[in-house]
Amino acid sequence: MSTARVIPFATDPSGSSPAMERYENAYHISKTAANFADTVSNVGTFLAGVIFVVALVVFQSFPDERSGFPVISVSLMAGAVLVVLASRLWATIFRVQGRMLQIATDSAVHSSPWLSHTQRARIMALPNEPVNEGKAQKTAA
């Protein structure tokens, strides 16, 4: 009688795999979305400042014709406020999307059968500490 030979699947804890690259790319994209949110907020604030300065220049440029220009200046100032509010709203949306992607990637990395504990810690940028499985099972119960 012959016995079946089992070949263990050994992963190289320090090596890179396609799964690791995919998860690292997902983390990179989530950080890019958060950085883009900051850019949107800063650009919106800058544009609102430019609009506000233009409103003040328009109001101060024509002192003899003050009848119609206060309305234009106030409209431009209100537009500047709307630009700030819209940029902050879009920045929040991008930031939330980046955070949601990071959370989904954390879940995928945590439950991936193709990664060792060392690879998970490296991908998630956690300190490389040995995992005490008995303690983990005790806290899960």
ZIZITA-V842959 format. One record per pair of residues at least 6 apart in sequence whose ideal C-beta (glycine too) atoms are under 8 Angstrom apart, sorted by the first residue. I is the first residue (numbers start at 1). J is the second residue. Records with the same first field share a line. If there is no record, write none. Layout:
I: J ; J
This chain:
11: 17 ; 114 ; 115 ; 116 ; 119
13: 116 ; 117 ; 118 ; 119
14: 118
17: 114 ; 115 ; 119
19: 112 ; 114 ; 115
20: 115 ; 119 ; 122 ; 123
23: 105 ; 108 ; 109 ; 112 ; 115 ; 123
24: 123
26: 101 ; 104 ; 105 ; 108
27: 102 ; 105 ; 123 ; 124
29: 98 ; 101
30: 98 ; 99 ; 101 ; 102 ; 105
31: 98 ; 102
32: 98
33: 94 ; 95 ; 97 ; 98 ; 101
34: 94 ; 95 ; 98 ; 99
36: 94 ; 98
37: 90 ; 91 ; 92 ; 93 ; 94 ; 95 ; 98
38: 91
40: 87 ; 90 ; 91 ; 94
41: 87 ; 88 ; 91
43: 87
44: 83 ; 84 ; 86 ; 87 ; 88 ; 90 ; 91
45: 84 ; 87
47: 83 ; 87
48: 80 ; 81 ; 83 ; 84 ; 87
49: 80
51: 76 ; 77 ; 79 ; 80 ; 83
52: 76 ; 77 ; 80
54: 76
55: 72 ; 73 ; 74 ; 76 ; 77 ; 80
56: 73
58: 69 ; 72 ; 73 ; 76
59: 69 ; 70 ; 72 ; 73
62: 69
106: 124
109: 115 ; 120 ; 123 ; 124
110: 120
112: 120
115: 123
117: 130 ; 131
118: 128
120: 126
121: 127 ; 128 ; 129
122: 128
